[in-house]
Amino acid sequence: MKILVTGANGYLGQGIVRSILDLGYEVVASDYAVQNIDDRAIRLASNIFEIQNPYVYFGEPHVLLHLAWRDGFIHYSDSHIMDLPKHYAFIQTMAQSGVKAISVMGSMHEIGFFEGSIDEITPCNPESFYGIAKNALREVTKLYCRQNDKVFQWLRGYYIVGNSKFGSSIFSKITSAVEEGKRTFPFTKGLNQFDFIDYEDFCNQVAATVTQNQINGIINICSGRPEKLSDRVERFIRENGYDIKLEYGAFPDRPYDSKAVWGNSNKIEKILKNRLTAPIRYGNLRRI
């Protein structure tokens, strides 16, 4: 099975490509630059939005895993709305091709302000350009997959914990601050509770999901439990042996962040259990 991964050179893409390769699948990895991608993959530097026939160009993949997205941590960037028609056109083209399944990386920010456990039927009322654009792409992708008889997977991501300085999360920013020799880090009050998942676990969950076709639709890539932001960040600092202190209250909480929110992990737990007992290869495809 050949899997096309877009946005493969990004923070998430690098780890996800590696996890898919470790499972023994062929990966075609695309991005504007490809220097940080595992060299076991077929690496193609390209602009996916300018390729006339991406299905043929990328070697007729069985699965599309669409990670490509700009400014994911800048929630009110105009690029989210401006780029949406490009993502729409790319998904439309791939849905009308010979690809068997389409998986797209989503975000819990599609939900908007919500408290409690999020599952596939939780209503979406996004309150940022990022959330609005992602939610619109989810609806479009779902419709095109139905119309063209493709497997549809929407991978709803939560809060990723990793010590790479190349990401844009608070954990990456703390790592960068430590490397710059800073001893303090401006922080909120840290009272909100979120679903945190370690980077490697996140990548492994995505890899396990896109290499099976029995559990589809919206799938939370998550830990399934909430943890207070201050507790997780303080633990991250201890785990990595960083000599840095948080400046509590330096920033206000974002008004659209929920006080306590986490993903329902039932689907991803079933996927991981199935992989441990009987890894699924693409055979008889099923759609939602």
Buried (B, 14 or more C-beta within 10 A) or exposed (E): BBBBBBBBBBBBBBBBBBBBBEBEBBBBBBBEEBEBBBEBBBBBEBEBBEBEEBBEBBEEBBBBBBBBBEBBEBBEBEBBBEBBEBBBEBBBBBBEBEBBBBBBBBBBBBBBEBEEBBBBEBEBBBBBBBBBBBBBBBEBBBBBBEEBEBBBBBBBBBBBBBBBBEBEBBBBBBBBBBEEEEEEBEBBEBEBBBBBBBBBBBBBBBBBBBBBBEBBBBBBBBBBEBBBBBEBBBEBBEEEEBEBEBEEEEEEEEEBBBBBBBBBBBBBEBBBEBBEEEEBEBEEEEBB
